[in-house]
Amino acid sequence: MLCGLTHFADALIFWWPAYRFSALLRLATAVISLATVYQIYRVFPSILRLRSLTDLEAEIDKRKVTEERLAANEFLLSEAGRIACVGGWELDLVSGKRTWSKTVYDILELPYDRNIYEDDIASYYPDPYTESLEQAMNRAITAGEKWDLEVQTLTQGGKMVWVRHTGEPVKNETGEVIKLRGILMDIDRYKSHELALTSALTVTKEKKQQLKNFSYVLSHNIRNHTSNLSALTDMVSTENLDKGNLDLLFMTRQVTKALTTTLDDLADVIQARDQVMEQEILNLYYEISESLRAISTQFDGINIQISCNLGIPQVYFSKVYLQSIIEQLVSNAIRYRNTHKQLQLTINSYINDDGRTVLELKDNGRGIDLEKYGSKLFNLYTTFHNYPGARGVGLYLVKTQLESLGAQIEADSIPEVGSTFSIKFQKEETQFETNGRAILQSKLYQTIQS
């Protein structure tokens, strides 16, 4: 167009020789041309950076793939929230805008097109939960604290539902809290079960305490009566009694003694179940020595050999219980020994395949027929040999004491070959040393082992 104007000006000059006009027009043309060159210079790098049609098509395809992935992830996240009953929410403190996910609407039983801006949020949470939430939100705004509360919400359908309400503040570059966001999770089923279990546990504890009190009262009253009965039978003169009455008096005394023994056994069982014992790291060499010292009178006149192979010299357990258990198991080995051969008692300690410390007591005594008595081995008042004074209480007490502290006992026995009792201590609390041996502090134990 500029070239056309130039030729038009030349024609005018030809008819009207206005040389000044020609010079002015040519100056304007030169200025415009220079300006055009400058603009082209400015935009030319941008023109060079423009991608080709192939690049643009590739970019469009890439964006489509990204959008499809985002849509798929959003769908999966939405479905996961719906299945798990977990919804997200956000509150813009500047504009007052509220944003809820669909799951939040589902939990509150609200339609998706509900205008939540007109709702009073407190109306969804009855007292005292309204106050708890308001305090949590205020602390989040003023102190930047998070919250995690279990509250009840009132749905539009009029149901009270337990939910987990969590939130945290969102700050801008200056540290000012501008938003609150969090999740709302439907935990009504789990919370209802928890409350039911808690209630049942409370009732069970109350019933247990009542039963314990009843057993104490009953034991005390019966013990008083048996003591009185025993005293009365002891006061009866036997000088003028015939043989029949003497036999009757003897049987009465025996029954009274047996009843007293039974009450003592029951008291020991109750104490073993209910008593809370302090645990500590124990030296097995020392505890075994002390246990053998306590029952040393049982060794009189007995051909016995005791050997110890303690690969693990320490264990974490109750001192009182450990000595009581060792005494009971060693006493059983002596009581039910094979009198036709030397009693050999071996005490071992090691770590089993489960990583638990095991204390093992093995004898070559009369043994037990486990096929016949295995299910009754640790039952109360169960005996397997015709031994005078056997009451069937010892192994039951051993098992009760061990289980009260998370330990276990197992038995392996063959008649006329011997028995092995393995005590497995609780793995989490088992502590041991892999090197070094403790100094034996019991002269009795040194004498027996030698």
BAVEXMI-77471 format. One record per residue (C-alpha): residue number from 1; residue in one letter; x, y, z; chain. Coordinates in pm, 1 decimal. Each point is the difference from the previous one (the first is absolute). Example, Ala and Ser with C-alpha at 12.3 -4.5 7.8 and 13.67 -1.06 7.14 Angstrom:
REC,resi,resn,X,Y,Z,chain
REC,1,a,1230.0,-450.0,780.0,A;
REC,2,s,137.0,344.0,-66.0,A;
***
This chain:
REC,resi,resn,X,Y,Z,chain
REC,1,m,0.0,0.0,0.0,A;
REC,2,l,287.8,233.9,77.7,A;
REC,3,c,147.4,-64.0,-342.7,A;
REC,4,g,-332.6,90.4,-160.3,A;
REC,5,l,-12.7,324.5,193.0,A;
REC,6,t,352.4,78.4,-118.8,A;
REC,7,h,-94.7,-43.4,-366.6,A;
REC,8,f,-311.7,207.8,56.1,A;
REC,9,a,216.8,278.2,143.9,A;
REC,10,d,232.2,-20.2,-303.1,A;
REC,11,a,-299.4,49.3,-229.8,A;
REC,12,l,-108.4,305.5,196.1,A;
REC,13,i,349.1,144.7,-20.7,A;
REC,14,f,1.9,-60.4,-373.9,A;
REC,15,w,-311.8,215.3,-39.2,A;
REC,16,w,76.7,224.3,294.7,A;
REC,17,p,365.5,41.3,75.7,A;
REC,18,a,-28.0,28.4,373.7,A;
REC,19,y,353.2,-102.6,87.1,A;
REC,20,r,-42.6,67.7,367.8,A;
REC,21,f,-300.0,-229.2,20.7,A;
REC,22,s,204.7,-276.1,-168.3,A;
REC,23,a,282.5,34.6,248.7,A;
REC,24,l,-241.1,-7.5,292.4,A;
REC,25,l,-175.6,-306.2,-132.0,A;
REC,26,r,325.7,-185.3,-58.8,A;
REC,27,l,111.5,83.8,357.1,A;
REC,28,a,-319.8,-146.1,138.9,A;
REC,29,t,47.5,-312.2,-211.0,A;
REC,30,a,355.1,-41.5,130.1,A;
REC,31,v,-112.6,36.1,362.0,A;
REC,32,i,-275.1,-255.5,-47.1,A;
REC,33,s,240.2,-242.5,-166.5,A;
REC,34,l,250.7,30.5,285.1,A;
REC,35,a,-276.8,-53.3,255.0,A;
REC,36,t,-112.3,-309.3,-188.0,A;
REC,37,v,353.7,-140.3,1.0,A;
REC,38,y,26.1,65.6,376.5,A;
REC,39,q,-328.4,-179.2,73.7,A;
REC,40,i,105.1,-294.6,-213.2,A;
REC,41,y,327.6,-12.3,195.3,A;
REC,42,r,-190.8,-10.7,329.4,A;
REC,43,v,-239.7,-279.2,-92.0,A;
REC,44,f,240.4,-204.7,-210.9,A;
REC,45,p,140.5,-204.1,296.7,A;
REC,46,s,-355.8,-84.9,104.0,A;
REC,47,i,-74.7,-109.5,-353.5,A;
REC,48,l,304.5,-225.7,8.8,A;
REC,49,r,-121.2,-153.4,329.2,A;
REC,50,l,-336.6,-92.6,-143.7,A;
REC,51,r,-34.7,-378.9,-19.3,A;
REC,52,s,-93.7,-183.5,-308.3,A;
REC,53,l,-341.7,-149.0,-60.4,A;
REC,54,t,137.2,-343.7,90.7,A;
REC,55,d,127.6,129.8,334.0,A;
REC,56,l,-335.4,162.4,73.6,A;
REC,57,e,-185.3,-322.2,-76.9,A;
REC,58,a,235.6,-195.2,227.8,A;
REC,59,e,-54.6,253.9,278.9,A;
REC,60,i,-376.4,-28.6,-39.8,A;
REC,61,d,18.3,-380.7,15.8,A;
REC,62,k,219.3,17.8,309.9,A;
REC,63,r,-243.2,233.7,171.0,A;
REC,64,k,-288.6,-231.0,-83.9,A;
REC,65,v,183.5,-296.8,154.8,A;
REC,66,t,79.2,204.7,310.8,A;
REC,67,e,-361.5,113.0,31.6,A;
REC,68,e,-121.0,-359.2,-35.6,A;
REC,69,r,240.1,-115.3,271.7,A;
REC,70,l,-109.3,280.2,228.0,A;
REC,71,a,-363.1,-91.2,-60.1,A;
REC,72,a,74.4,-366.9,73.4,A;
REC,73,n,190.6,86.4,319.0,A;
REC,74,e,-278.0,231.2,109.1,A;
REC,75,f,-251.4,-278.0,-58.3,A;
REC,76,l,206.9,-252.3,196.0,A;
REC,77,l,48.8,246.5,283.8,A;
REC,78,s,-369.8,80.2,4.2,A;
REC,79,e,-95.3,-368.5,-2.3,A;
REC,80,a,253.2,-81.0,272.5,A;
REC,81,g,-144.2,277.7,213.5,A;
REC,82,r,-352.9,-121.8,-65.0,A;
REC,83,i,81.3,-361.3,85.4,A;
REC,84,a,200.5,95.3,310.0,A;
REC,85,c,-256.6,267.2,94.0,A;
REC,86,v,269.7,268.4,7.8,A;
REC,87,g,-75.4,345.2,-138.1,A;
REC,88,g,200.7,319.3,-27.3,A;
REC,89,w,-101.1,353.3,89.7,A;
REC,90,e,150.4,349.3,-21.4,A;
REC,91,l,-95.7,338.6,142.1,A;
REC,92,d,136.8,322.4,-150.0,A;
REC,93,l,25.0,243.9,290.7,A;
REC,94,v,37.9,300.2,-232.5,A;
REC,95,s,-299.8,-53.8,-226.7,A;
REC,96,g,-197.4,-231.0,228.1,A;
REC,97,k,-28.4,-255.9,-281.0,A;
REC,98,r,-56.8,-360.4,103.8,A;
REC,99,t,101.4,-297.1,-211.6,A;
REC,100,w,-114.7,-355.5,73.0,A;
REC,101,s,61.6,-325.5,-181.4,A;
REC,102,k,-295.7,-218.2,-91.2,A;
REC,103,t,71.9,-239.2,285.7,A;
REC,104,v,-55.8,279.4,253.8,A;
REC,105,y,-344.6,57.4,-150.4,A;
REC,106,d,-62.0,-375.9,18.1,A;
REC,107,i,100.3,-20.6,366.0,A;
REC,108,l,-229.6,290.4,90.1,A;
REC,109,e,-273.3,-138.8,-230.8,A;
REC,110,l,-15.9,326.1,-195.4,A;
REC,111,p,-75.7,43.1,-372.4,A;
REC,112,y,299.1,100.1,-212.2,A;
REC,113,d,-172.8,323.5,-107.1,A;
REC,114,r,-53.8,112.6,358.5,A;
REC,115,n,100.8,364.5,57.1,A;
REC,116,i,233.5,-57.7,293.2,A;
REC,117,y,88.9,369.7,28.4,A;
REC,118,e,-335.7,68.2,161.4,A;
REC,119,d,32.0,-282.4,254.8,A;
REC,120,d,115.8,42.2,355.5,A;
REC,121,i,276.9,-256.2,35.3,A;
REC,122,a,-65.9,-22.0,373.6,A;
REC,123,s,-343.8,-140.6,-78.6,A;
REC,124,y,164.1,-321.4,-120.7,A;
REC,125,y,176.6,-59.1,333.1,A;
REC,126,p,-207.4,-2.9,319.5,A;
REC,127,d,141.3,97.0,338.4,A;
REC,128,p,258.2,-57.1,134.9,A;
REC,129,y,167.3,-68.0,-335.2,A;
REC,130,t,-78.7,346.3,-138.6,A;
REC,131,e,207.9,164.9,269.2,A;
REC,132,s,285.5,-247.9,-47.7,A;
REC,133,l,15.6,67.8,-375.0,A;
REC,134,e,-20.1,376.1,42.6,A;
REC,135,q,285.2,-6.4,249.9,A;
REC,136,a,209.3,-219.6,-231.9,A;
REC,137,m,-56.8,232.5,-296.5,A;
REC,138,n,79.8,308.0,206.2,A;
REC,139,r,328.5,-155.0,116.1,A;
REC,140,a,81.7,-87.6,-360.5,A;
REC,141,i,-54.4,361.6,-108.0,A;
REC,142,t,175.8,165.7,293.0,A;
REC,143,a,272.9,-252.4,84.1,A;
REC,144,g,29.6,-205.3,-319.4,A;
REC,145,e,-94.0,-325.5,175.1,A;
REC,146,k,-141.6,-309.7,-169.4,A;
REC,147,w,-290.9,-196.4,144.8,A;
REC,148,d,-130.8,-354.5,-9.8,A;
REC,149,l,-333.9,-55.3,173.0,A;
REC,150,e,-259.9,-274.1,22.4,A;
REC,151,v,-341.1,167.2,11.0,A;
REC,152,q,-362.2,-74.9,-75.9,A;
REC,153,t,-174.8,173.6,-287.7,A;
REC,154,l,-370.7,37.5,-68.5,A;
REC,155,t,-83.8,-92.2,-359.3,A;
REC,156,q,-284.1,151.6,-197.9,A;
REC,157,g,-183.4,-329.3,45.2,A;
REC,158,g,7.7,49.6,376.9,A;
REC,159,k,261.3,-267.3,77.4,A;
REC,160,m,282.5,44.5,248.7,A;
REC,161,v,319.9,-122.1,-166.0,A;
REC,162,w,350.0,-23.7,146.0,A;
REC,163,v,260.3,169.7,-221.2,A;
REC,164,r,368.4,72.9,19.1,A;
REC,165,h,50.3,372.2,-61.4,A;
REC,166,t,355.5,111.6,-74.6,A;
REC,167,g,138.7,328.6,-123.6,A;
REC,168,e,307.2,216.2,-37.6,A;
REC,169,p,72.5,364.9,-83.3,A;
REC,170,v,130.7,121.5,-337.1,A;
REC,171,k,226.4,306.5,11.3,A;
REC,172,n,107.5,252.5,-261.7,A;
REC,173,e,350.4,135.2,-60.3,A;
REC,174,t,-23.0,232.8,301.0,A;
REC,175,g,-103.8,-278.3,237.5,A;
REC,176,e,-362.9,108.6,23.4,A;
REC,177,v,-259.9,-276.9,15.5,A;
REC,178,i,-220.7,39.3,-307.2,A;
REC,179,k,-167.7,-341.8,-20.8,A;
REC,180,l,-101.7,-300.8,205.9,A;
REC,181,r,-13.9,-342.3,-160.2,A;
REC,182,g,-38.1,-358.0,114.2,A;
REC,183,i,-194.7,-322.5,-28.9,A;
REC,184,l,-329.5,-135.5,130.3,A;
REC,185,m,-12.3,-377.1,50.4,A;
REC,186,d,-303.6,-211.7,85.4,A;
REC,187,i,106.3,-218.1,296.3,A;
REC,188,d,-347.2,-72.7,133.9,A;
REC,189,r,23.2,-378.8,-36.7,A;
REC,190,y,343.4,-25.5,161.9,A;
REC,191,k,-81.4,247.9,275.9,A;
REC,192,s,-323.6,-180.2,81.4,A;
REC,193,h,189.7,-327.5,31.4,A;
REC,194,e,265.2,169.0,214.1,A;
REC,195,l,-260.3,145.7,234.7,A;
REC,196,a,-176.7,-335.6,20.6,A;
REC,197,l,327.8,-176.6,83.2,A;
REC,198,t,88.0,265.6,256.8,A;
REC,199,s,-339.8,-39.4,161.9,A;
REC,200,a,31.2,-378.8,0.5,A;
REC,201,l,351.2,24.7,145.5,A;
REC,202,t,-123.3,228.3,276.4,A;
REC,203,v,-281.4,-240.1,85.0,A;
REC,204,t,242.2,-293.9,-8.1,A;
REC,205,k,241.3,176.7,234.3,A;
REC,206,e,-283.3,78.6,238.5,A;
REC,207,k,-122.1,-360.3,-6.9,A;
REC,208,k,354.8,-125.3,48.6,A;
REC,209,q,48.5,226.8,299.2,A;
REC,210,q,-331.7,-112.6,144.8,A;
REC,211,l,97.5,-363.9,-51.1,A;
REC,212,k,339.4,63.5,156.4,A;
REC,213,n,-157.8,166.7,301.1,A;
REC,214,f,-246.6,-286.1,28.6,A;
REC,215,s,280.6,-258.0,-15.3,A;
REC,216,y,195.0,186.4,268.5,A;
REC,217,v,-303.4,19.1,227.2,A;
REC,218,l,-89.0,-362.3,-66.4,A;
REC,219,s,356.9,-113.9,58.2,A;
REC,220,h,22.2,201.9,320.7,A;
REC,221,n,-328.7,-130.4,135.4,A;
REC,222,i,69.1,-361.7,-92.3,A;
REC,223,r,351.4,27.3,140.3,A;
REC,224,n,-144.5,120.5,330.2,A;
REC,225,h,-239.9,-292.6,8.3,A;
REC,226,t,268.6,-253.5,-86.8,A;
REC,227,s,229.5,146.4,264.3,A;
REC,228,n,-278.2,-27.2,256.5,A;
REC,229,l,-80.6,-352.1,-113.7,A;
REC,230,s,365.4,-100.1,19.2,A;
REC,231,a,27.8,149.4,347.3,A;
REC,232,l,-313.8,-181.6,114.4,A;
REC,233,t,120.0,-335.4,-128.7,A;
REC,234,d,333.5,51.0,172.8,A;
REC,235,m,-184.0,71.4,324.3,A;
REC,236,v,-191.2,-326.3,-12.2,A;
REC,237,s,139.2,-246.3,252.1,A;
REC,238,t,73.8,-342.4,-142.6,A;
REC,239,e,22.7,-180.3,334.9,A;
REC,240,n,-363.3,-106.7,21.9,A;
REC,241,l,-63.7,-53.5,-374.3,A;
REC,242,d,-49.3,-343.7,-143.3,A;
REC,243,k,165.7,-108.8,-321.1,A;
REC,244,g,-287.4,111.6,-222.0,A;
REC,245,n,-5.8,351.5,143.3,A;
REC,246,l,379.1,18.0,-14.6,A;
REC,247,d,-11.9,-81.8,-371.3,A;
REC,248,l,-270.9,261.3,-50.1,A;
REC,249,l,205.2,262.3,183.9,A;
REC,250,f,308.6,-88.5,-203.4,A;
REC,251,m,-193.0,35.0,-328.7,A;
REC,252,t,-145.5,331.9,116.5,A;
REC,253,r,347.7,131.9,71.0,A;
REC,254,q,120.9,-119.7,-340.8,A;
REC,255,v,-289.6,173.0,-178.4,A;
REC,256,t,62.2,319.5,194.4,A;
REC,257,k,369.7,-7.9,-90.1,A;
REC,258,a,-78.7,-64.5,-368.2,A;
REC,259,l,-248.0,288.0,-5.5,A;
REC,260,t,258.4,234.5,151.1,A;
REC,261,t,256.5,-111.6,-259.5,A;
REC,262,t,-249.7,62.9,-280.7,A;
REC,263,l,-67.1,351.0,126.0,A;
REC,264,d,374.2,67.1,13.9,A;
REC,265,d,39.0,-124.2,-358.9,A;
REC,266,l,-282.5,219.9,-125.3,A;
REC,267,a,149.7,299.4,177.6,A;
REC,268,d,334.5,-67.5,-172.0,A;
REC,269,v,-171.9,-23.1,-340.3,A;
REC,270,i,-186.9,327.4,48.6,A;
REC,271,q,318.9,172.6,113.5,A;
REC,272,a,194.9,-130.7,-301.6,A;
REC,273,r,-267.2,131.4,-238.2,A;
REC,274,d,-54.9,341.4,150.7,A;
REC,275,q,336.2,96.8,145.5,A;
REC,276,v,206.0,245.5,-206.0,A;
REC,277,m,362.3,-109.1,19.0,A;
REC,278,e,299.1,224.1,-60.8,A;
REC,279,q,236.1,-121.7,-272.5,A;
REC,280,e,374.3,50.2,-23.6,A;
REC,281,i,310.3,-140.7,-166.9,A;
REC,282,l,83.6,-319.6,189.1,A;
REC,283,n,319.0,-205.0,11.0,A;
REC,284,l,-110.4,-356.6,-70.7,A;
REC,285,y,301.5,-156.5,178.1,A;
REC,286,y,-79.6,188.5,316.6,A;
REC,287,e,-377.0,-59.1,-11.6,A;
REC,288,i,45.4,-373.2,-62.0,A;
REC,289,s,247.0,-19.0,288.7,A;
REC,290,e,-239.2,178.8,234.3,A;
REC,291,s,-287.4,-226.0,-105.9,A;
REC,292,l,205.2,-313.2,63.6,A;
REC,293,r,106.8,136.6,337.1,A;
REC,294,a,-365.9,50.4,97.4,A;
REC,295,i,-85.7,-367.9,-63.2,A;
REC,296,s,333.6,-146.5,110.8,A;
REC,297,t,-165.7,-226.3,258.4,A;
REC,298,q,-166.5,-194.8,-283.9,A;
REC,299,f,343.9,-115.6,-121.7,A;
REC,300,d,70.8,-199.5,316.6,A;
REC,301,g,54.1,-368.2,-77.6,A;
REC,302,i,-58.0,46.4,-374.1,A;
REC,303,n,244.6,-101.6,-270.9,A;
REC,304,i,-22.1,307.9,-220.9,A;
REC,305,q,220.1,174.4,-254.2,A;
REC,306,i,-81.1,356.2,-111.5,A;
REC,307,s,172.0,166.5,-294.5,A;
REC,308,c,-50.7,346.4,-146.7,A;
REC,309,n,72.1,113.8,-354.1,A;
REC,310,l,-112.6,359.4,-7.5,A;
REC,311,g,73.7,142.1,-342.5,A;
REC,312,i,-205.2,302.8,101.3,A;
REC,313,p,97.3,102.1,354.6,A;
REC,314,q,-263.8,271.6,50.0,A;
REC,315,v,-374.3,38.4,-37.5,A;
REC,316,y,-253.0,278.2,58.4,A;
REC,317,f,-265.1,-132.5,238.7,A;
REC,318,s,-138.6,8.4,352.5,A;
REC,319,k,251.3,-116.5,260.2,A;
REC,320,v,-267.8,-144.3,229.6,A;
REC,321,y,-175.9,-186.7,-278.9,A;
REC,322,l,319.7,-136.7,-157.2,A;
REC,323,q,124.5,-149.1,326.5,A;
REC,324,s,-345.4,-142.0,75.2,A;
REC,325,i,-21.1,-160.9,-345.8,A;
REC,326,i,349.0,-153.0,20.0,A;
REC,327,e,-70.5,-133.7,349.2,A;
REC,328,q,-327.6,-156.5,-115.5,A;
REC,329,l,145.9,-166.3,-310.3,A;
REC,330,v,307.8,-131.7,183.5,A;
REC,331,s,-219.6,-126.9,284.3,A;
REC,332,n,-218.3,-182.6,-253.7,A;
REC,333,a,310.4,-157.3,-154.9,A;
REC,334,i,106.2,-124.5,344.3,A;
REC,335,r,-348.7,-111.0,99.9,A;
REC,336,y,-68.4,-195.2,-320.5,A;
REC,337,r,350.8,-139.4,-56.0,A;
REC,338,n,77.5,-356.2,-96.0,A;
REC,339,t,131.8,-149.1,323.6,A;
REC,340,h,187.8,-273.6,-185.7,A;
REC,341,k,254.8,237.1,-155.6,A;
REC,342,q,184.8,322.3,67.9,A;
REC,343,l,-210.0,312.6,-53.1,A;
REC,344,q,162.1,216.7,-264.9,A;
REC,345,l,-131.9,354.9,-24.7,A;
REC,346,t,124.3,231.1,-276.1,A;
REC,347,i,-77.6,372.5,-13.0,A;
REC,348,n,63.9,177.0,-331.1,A;
REC,349,s,-63.0,348.9,-138.0,A;
REC,350,y,19.5,110.5,-363.4,A;
REC,351,i,-162.4,209.3,-271.7,A;
REC,352,n,-250.8,-190.0,-215.7,A;
REC,353,d,-83.5,56.2,-366.2,A;
REC,354,d,-261.0,262.3,95.3,A;
REC,355,g,260.9,208.5,180.1,A;
REC,356,r,-142.1,-77.1,345.1,A;
REC,357,t,205.3,-94.8,303.0,A;
REC,358,v,-78.1,-355.7,112.8,A;
REC,359,l,71.8,-150.6,342.1,A;
REC,360,e,-12.4,-378.3,-21.2,A;
REC,361,l,-12.8,-252.1,287.2,A;
REC,362,k,51.4,-362.0,-101.9,A;
REC,363,d,-8.5,-312.4,219.2,A;
REC,364,n,14.6,-376.8,-46.0,A;
REC,365,g,-284.4,-78.2,236.4,A;
REC,366,r,-322.0,-197.2,-31.4,A;
REC,367,g,-140.1,223.8,-273.6,A;
REC,368,i,-361.7,67.2,-96.5,A;
REC,369,d,-220.6,-160.6,-262.9,A;
REC,370,l,-82.8,313.3,-202.1,A;
REC,371,e,-231.6,-188.7,-235.2,A;
REC,372,k,-217.2,-74.8,299.2,A;
REC,373,y,55.1,304.6,220.7,A;
REC,374,g,141.7,264.6,-235.1,A;
REC,375,s,-314.0,215.2,-9.9,A;
REC,376,k,-27.8,-11.3,380.2,A;
REC,377,l,366.5,46.5,86.5,A;
REC,378,f,-32.2,353.6,136.3,A;
REC,379,n,-356.3,-27.3,131.2,A;
REC,380,l,-82.7,68.4,362.4,A;
REC,381,y,-30.7,-302.1,230.4,A;
REC,382,t,124.5,-244.5,-263.7,A;
REC,383,t,252.4,-268.5,99.6,A;
REC,384,f,167.4,-271.7,-210.2,A;
REC,385,h,182.9,-214.0,255.3,A;
REC,386,n,-105.7,-158.6,326.2,A;
REC,387,y,236.6,210.0,207.8,A;
REC,388,p,-93.2,72.5,363.6,A;
REC,389,g,-90.8,365.0,48.3,A;
REC,390,a,-36.4,79.7,-372.8,A;
REC,391,r,-276.8,259.9,-44.8,A;
REC,392,g,29.9,107.7,-364.6,A;
REC,393,v,63.1,366.1,78.3,A;
REC,394,g,370.6,54.8,-74.1,A;
REC,395,l,1.7,-8.3,-381.0,A;
REC,396,y,-318.9,203.1,-11.6,A;
REC,397,l,162.5,271.8,210.5,A;
REC,398,v,313.9,-10.9,-216.7,A;
REC,399,k,-205.9,51.9,-315.5,A;
REC,400,t,-207.5,276.3,160.6,A;
REC,401,q,307.5,187.8,122.3,A;
REC,402,l,171.0,-21.0,-339.2,A;
REC,403,e,-302.6,107.0,-202.0,A;
REC,404,s,-66.7,294.9,229.7,A;
REC,405,l,332.1,146.3,-122.1,A;
REC,406,g,-33.1,-99.0,-365.4,A;
REC,407,a,211.3,-318.3,16.3,A;
REC,408,q,-94.5,-355.3,-100.4,A;
REC,409,i,81.5,-352.8,108.3,A;
REC,410,e,3.7,-317.3,-208.2,A;
REC,411,a,60.3,-360.6,98.7,A;
REC,412,d,147.2,-297.5,-182.2,A;
REC,413,s,-7.1,-330.0,184.4,A;
REC,414,i,33.1,-373.4,-59.4,A;
REC,415,p,-99.2,-251.8,269.3,A;
REC,416,e,300.8,-156.4,176.3,A;
REC,417,v,236.7,217.5,-207.4,A;
REC,418,g,-45.4,345.7,147.8,A;
REC,419,s,-154.0,342.5,-42.0,A;
REC,420,t,112.2,332.8,-143.8,A;
REC,421,f,-166.9,327.5,98.7,A;
REC,422,s,80.7,298.4,-222.4,A;
REC,423,i,-72.5,353.2,120.9,A;
REC,424,k,-20.4,258.7,-278.9,A;
REC,425,f,36.5,353.6,125.9,A;
REC,426,q,-163.6,296.5,-167.1,A;
REC,427,k,204.5,100.0,-302.6,A;
REC,428,e,-42.8,380.2,21.0,A;
REC,429,e,123.3,15.5,356.4,A;
REC,430,t,270.3,-267.0,-15.0,A;
REC,431,q,345.4,142.0,63.9,A;
REC,432,f,316.6,-205.8,4.5,A;
REC,433,e,377.8,8.3,-23.2,A;
REC,434,t,187.1,-199.2,-261.2,A;
REC,435,n,338.7,4.8,173.1,A;
REC,436,g,119.0,-67.2,350.8,A;
REC,437,r,-134.6,-211.2,283.7,A;
REC,438,a,-117.9,105.6,341.5,A;
REC,439,i,190.4,-106.8,309.8,A;
REC,440,l,-186.3,-270.7,188.0,A;
REC,441,q,-96.1,139.5,337.1,A;
REC,442,s,-152.6,-311.9,150.9,A;
REC,443,k,235.0,-250.2,161.9,A;
REC,444,l,-284.2,-248.8,-0.5,A;
REC,445,y,-28.3,17.4,-377.5,A;
REC,446,q,376.1,-37.9,-40.0,A;
REC,447,t,-7.0,-308.8,220.7,A;
REC,448,i,-289.8,-159.7,-190.0,A;
REC,449,q,152.0,67.9,-341.7,A;
REC,450,s,340.4,-135.5,101.9,A;
***
